Amino acid sequence: MDMEWKTGMMVKSLRGRDEGFFVVVGVGDGSVWIADGRRRKVERPKRKNPKHLQQTATVFDENEIKTNNGLKRLLRPYKERRRNETGGNELV
């Protein structure tokens, strides 16, 4: 999948210490800024190389991703599904 990077897009981190699902909160200068509301807050998003991210077809409304609680609420179903698939061994 090689779509344009958009704010609000849900992505999966493929490389680095930060595994799992995140939401793109900013795009610029060949980098993507991601947050999940828990480990990476909206106030301090992680800068990632787009090559290290897998895009998904899910795009959230920009108004829903402005707060950490909003991000956690949006990502909860995906994190729970992943936790069930891995037998509950996901680091949180």
N, C-alpha and C positions, 0 to 999 in steps of 0.2 A: 504494500500500500504506500503510495508516494503522493500524498496530498499536500496541499499548502498548510503550513503551521498556523493555527488560529487560537486565539485566547478562548479558553473554555473547553478545549479538546482534552479528552481523557487519553493518557498515554501510559505505557508500561516501560519501566526502566529496565534495560537489558544489561547494563554494565555499571560497575561501581558498588559502593556499599549500600546504596539506597535502592533496594529491590522493591517491586510492587507497582501499584497504580498511583498515578499522580494526575493533576490537572494543570494544563498550561496556563500560567497567569501573566505571561509576557513573552514577546518575541522581538528579537532585534540583534543586529550585528553578527549574524550567523550562529546565534545561540538561542536556546529556549529556556525560559525560567519556569520552574515547576514547584508546586506546593501540594501538600496533602492535608494541611490543617492540624496535623499532629506532630510529626517529627520535623517537617518543614512547614513553617507558618507562612501565611500570606505576607507578613511584614518582612520576612527573610527567606525568600524563595531560593531554590538551588539553581545555579546556572548549569545547563547541560548541553553537550554537543548533540545535535539532532541525530547523529549517526548512532548514538547510544540509546535511543528511544524508539519504541514501536508505537506507531499511531493506531488508534482505534476509530471506529465510525461514530463513537459517542461524543457529542459536543453539548456541553451544558450552557445555559443562559449566563451571560456575563454578570447579571445581577445576583445570581445564586452563588457565585464563587468569590464574592468580596469579603467574606468573613471565614474564619477558621471553622466555626461551627457549621457553616453552610457547606464547606468542603468535606468535612468529616461525614456529614449527613448524606451527601451525594455519593461518596466513595464507599460507605459502609456495606451496601449489598455486594459490591465487587470484592471487597476484602474478605467478607464472610464466605463467599463462594470459593475463593482461593484457599482460605483456611480449611474449609471442608474437604477440598481436593487434596490438600497436603497432609491431612490427618491432624490438623490443629497445631502444626509445628511452625507456623509463621511467626517471625519475630515482630513485635509491635513496638 
